[in-house]
Amino acid sequence: MSNDLSRQPDQVHVIGAGLAGSEASLTLASLGIPVRLVEQKPRARTPAQQSDLLCELVCSNSFRGAALSNAVGLLKEEMRRAGSFVMRAAALTQVPAGGALAVDRNCFAEHMTRLIEEHPLIERVEQVVDRLGDERPLIVATGPLTGGALALDIERCVGQSGLSYYDAIAPAIVAESIDWSQVFRASRWGKGETDEAQRAYANCPMDQEQYERFVALVKTARKVEPRSFEAPRFFEGCLPIDVMAERGERTLAFGPMKPVGLVDPRTARRPYAVVQLRQEDEAATAYNMVGFQTRLTVGEQQRVFRSIPGLERAEFCRYGAVHRNTFVDAPRLLDETMQLVSAPGLYFAGQIAGVEGYVESAAAGLLCARFVAERRGGREPRLPPPTTALGGLLAHLRGRGSDYQPSNITFSMLEPWQGIRLRRRARYEAMAQRALADLGAWLEART
């Protein structure tokens, strides 16, 4: 068999049978659309894969929080209501995990494999693909470890600057958990000092003693050990803070924590060092820690970053990470339906599009399949409402292109709450109820 996609009439082609590709294939088939699903197993595996089953969960067995006050819990509920096969399989293979949804990994993968192999409209092809070919529609769902000849061909298609092979994610903090009495708002050098610019940046000032104590904490904190296929590959312009701390006592103060161009209005002086926070969403419900990509474990991020003045009670809606990850620059390259702007009919779904996590990957596959199906039926796709988690996931893919990084779903991606003022948990619950009502109307209008 050739190493490109062979011509099959009337089929939608899908490359990759992970969470996104499997969800997309089953969704399309359930809508009566034939699918040709190309998966390299059992001919080849990525370094992370251990079995020949489809939809293999290679890291943990957890689909994370289940409560609707948790953004990923809301996303899962939306997916259930939209007919997600991954969510259905997770429910059938669930194991006890407190407030989280966890599954028996092997049973989950076996169930998903059986669904695909037994579906009469899905042709499963065991093939290593090294080029995209010309067949359309084509959904590329090859995951974060896409490499080799196929990665080079995707790079050729999207441009060298449009494909990344490593990501460095900075933590994001819920705005309400910041102690604003210790933090001052200002952009560096007072540039663009409009009210909007003032709100966009906040600064946690440190004196010398606080800075030195923080550096010592970073240097001694536990780090995530790279997996066997993740040899450290750091870029000088995007180093983890723990790597910078190991290079010298003052390295961070000359890097992301440099105080140059900032004056604390309470002292009328420049701080010894600052941790700068940048507004994450239009409603300013979350702020990311500028330049704070890190290898610290989740527990250590909580402990170390809460030593920063103003962040003692910080609630994290995203944790920092540095790991191998192949993904396209979605805001610059993809339209609102995950279709490559320069090549109509070519879609990217799952982690290769820039979502992070099992649930988000499956959700991207579900959405992508629905968009393809609507275009195939001669209709322009209707996007999920921006008040929903599904709509928020698409909003992330359409976000800022200059510093685009993969991300899990957060409430900051959804349209802001405009109702009566509520405490954070109550507001998230209200946003979830709004999302489910709007999702229901969207799903009903599509039938």
Buried (B, 14 or more C-beta within 10 A) or exposed (E): EEEBBEEBEEBBBBBBBBBBBBBBBBBBBBBEBBBBBBBBBEEEBBEBBEBBBBBBBBEEBBBBBBBBBBBBBBBBBBBBBBBBBBBBBBEEBBEEBEEBBBBBBBBBBBBBBEBBEEBEBBBBBBBBBBBBBEBBBBBBBBBBBBBEEBBBBBBEBBEEEBBBBBBBBBBBBBBEBBEEEBBBBBBBEEEEEEEEBBEBBBBBBBEEEBBBEBBBBBEEBEBBEBEEEBEEEBEEEBBBBBBBBEEEEBBBBEBBBBBEEBBBEEEEEBBBBBBBBBBBBEBBBBBBBBBBBBBBBEEBBBBBBBBBBBBEEBBBBBBBBBBBBBBBBBBBBBBEBBBBEEBEBBBBBBBBBBBBBBBBBBBBBBBBBBBBBBBBEEEEBEBBBBBBBBBBBBBBBBBEEEEBBBBBBBBBBBBBBEEEEEEBEEBBBBBBEBBBEBBEEBBEEEE
